[in-house]
């Protein structure tokens, strides 16, 4: 039995391969910057915001190039991205609301250090 196929093998597109390596290099550099901040900064809100920002940038490159969303029409991009933004907002809002509810149900109070007269006298 002889089978025929309509598949035609195309030669490798050097420009596309170069573009993939370029994006992979960007992602590697962004990851190196993240590691530099992880070991060079103290933990805090600024470091967390830097991590979140760099993660969003890396996610953009991954979705745009490796998932080919950057080469699609704008309408398709918006129908994928906008619902994701609302879903992320919903998750953050629910976590915040539930966290406050759990905290209140346990009777947990934020610690606010008070300065007493004894402490003030010791600094004089």
Buried (B, 14 or more C-beta within 10 A) or exposed (E): EEEEEEEEEEEEEEEEEEEEEEBEEBBEEBEEEBEEBEEEEEEEEEBEEBBEEBEEBBEEBEBBBEEEBEEEEEEEBEEEEEEEEEEEEEEEEEEEEEEEEEEEEEEEEEEEEEEEEEEEEEEE
